[in-house]
Amino acid sequence: MAGIPTAFKIHIVLSFVFWMVFPFTRLVHVISVPLAYLRRAPIPYRSRVRFRSEP
């Protein structure tokens, strides 16, 4: 490691830090791809206006 440029050493250290911190961030959700979401049925939405009672 003595002959490696400083910029590359910093790059290696930052990548190690990233992989140590990664499980504790929201970025971990990138790993869980919601494939079931793509195949599910659409949710029927109804207007609330029809269900309101008139005073």
N, C-alpha and C positions, 0 to 999 in steps of 0.2 A: 504493500500500500504506500510505500514511501515515494515511489515514482509516479503516482497517479496525480493528476492536476487537482487543485483545491476545489474547483467548481464541481468536479465529479464526486469528490468526497462529500461536499455539502448536499449534492443530489442524493447520494446514497443514504445519508443520515436523515434527510427530510422524508425519504420514502419509508424508512424504518419507523419514523415518528408517525407518519400517516397511517401505516398498517397497525400500529399499536393503538391509535386513537379511533380508528375507523369503526370498531364494534360499538362504541359508546356515542356515536353521532347518528343523526337522521339519515346519513348517507347509506347506512346498512339496509335501508328499504329498497335500494337499487337492486339488491340481490334477489329479493322476493318479488318475482314477476307474477302479477295476478292473472294467470291464464283463465281461471274459472270466471273471472269478471267478464271476459270477452264472450263467453258462451251462455251467460245467464239471460233469462227473459227480461224484457224491459219492464220497468216499474210503471204501472198506470197511475197517472196523476189526475186528480179531479179538482175542479175549481171549488174553493170554499164559499164562494158567493151563493151558490145554490143551497148550501146547508145552513146558512145564517137564518136566524129567526128574526122576523120583522117586529120592531117594538110597537 
